[in-house]
Amino acid sequence: MSADTDNLLPLQLAEGQERTIRAHGCAAFPNECCGFLLGRDEPDARRILDLAEAPNDREAAEQYHRFSISPRQFMQATREARRRQMDVVGFYHSHPDAPARPSQYDLDHAWPVYSYVIVSVEAGEAKRMTSWVMRDDRSQFDEQAIVHRP
């Protein structure tokens, strides 16, 4: 384990939040879904308090393997999170018929600090879910543990 992963707070999701992400991935299949993770960093975990779906802003022909969130959607989610005394602490998206690990495209377009939850959706059924945080030097992602709360 690297020094970067030693310092990663686990991502804490409620079971209902995980179900919501999985359902969004299935509903969007065969395209990628996307959304925001709203919450805060606490001493023991990055606690997700709410989710906000976002429209996939990629052109229709690319949505099966790419997602994009518009700057306007990002600003609206940030304002709403702050109004509710939270932050946008990450994003979620699906990988239709692909593993729940970051692609090269994800690496090229992600930002350090944020959590990136990926759910694999195979033939319309949600499978493995993972979370990742990009290193500060943008060289790679480190897997972030997901812990559940009731």
N, C-alpha and C positions, 0 to 999 in steps of 0.2 A: 504494500500500500504506500502511495506517495505521501509527501507532506501535504499536498493539496487535498487529498481524500481524508486525511486525518482530521482536518479542520471542517469538513462538511457537516452541517447539521442535517439530521434526517428530515425528510419531508413527511409531515403528518397530515394524513387525509382521513376524513370521516368515511365510513363505509358507503354512505349515500352519495358522497362526492365521487368516489371511485365508480359507482354504478352510473352516475350521470355522465362521466367522461366516456365510459364504455358504451353507453346507449347513444351518445352523440356520434361516436366513431361508427357504430353500426348504422345509424340513420343516414350518415353521409356516404357510406360505402356505395359505389366503388371509389369515391373521392375522399380526399383528406378532410377531416374536420379540424377546427382550431378554436382556441379560447384562452382565457386568462385565468391565472391562479391568483386570487386575492387573499391576502393574509398579512402575517408579520413574522419576523424572526424573534424568537424567544430564546432564553438561555439553553433549552434542551432540544429545540426543534424549530424548523420552519413550518409554522402552523398555517394550514390553508383554512380560511374561514368561509370563503365563498368562491364560486366559479362564475365566469361570465362568458357565454358563447360569443364567438365572433364569426362574421361571414368570412369564408375563404375568398380573398380578394384576387386570387390568381385568375388568369383568363381560363375560361371553361375547359379548353383542351388540355390544360396543364394540371387541373385540380386532382387528377387521379394519382399524382406523385409529387405534388408541390402544394404548399400553402403559403399565403401571405396575409398579413394583417395590416390594414391601412393605417397610416399615421393618425388619421381622424379617430379611428376606433381605439387606437392605443391611448390617445389623449382623453377620450371619453371614459375609458376604463380607469385611467389614472385619476381623473377628477372624481369619479364615483367612489373609488377606493379611498381616496383621501377624505372625502365627505363623510365616509363611514369609519374613519380613523384606521384605515388599513393601507397597504401598498400593493401594487402589482409586483408580486414576487416571482412570477414565472408565467409560463405558457404551457398549454397542452395541445397535442395534435395526434392524429392517427397515421398509421402506416398501413394502407390497404395492401393485403397480400405481401407484406414485407415484415421483417423482424422489428421488434421494439428496441432498436438501437439507432443512434444518430447516423444519418447518411452524410456523405460528403457535402451535399447541399445544406444540410442542417449545420454542419461545422462552419461552412462558408458564411452563413447568415445569422448565426447566433451571437449573443453578447454574453460576456462573463457576468457573474453574480446571479443571474436568473436561473431558476429551475426549469427544466424542459421535460415534461411528462410525455411519454410516447406510449400509445396503446397499439398493439398489432391487431389488425382486423383481417382475419383469414376467411375468405368466402362469405363475408357478411357477419361473421361471428367474432366478437372481441376475445382476444387471447391474452398474451402476456402484457403487463404494464410495467414500465420502468421510468426512472427519473434520472436526469443528467444535469451536471453543471459544467460549463466551459471553464477551463483554466484561464487565469488572468492573462497569460501570454498567448491565448487563443490557439494553442498547439493541439489540444484535444479536449474531449469531454471526460469527466470522471463520473462513474455511476454513483448516484445518491440513494441511500436506503429510503424505502417508503415504509412508514409505520402507520398503523391504523388506530383510530380511536372510535369508540361507539357512536 
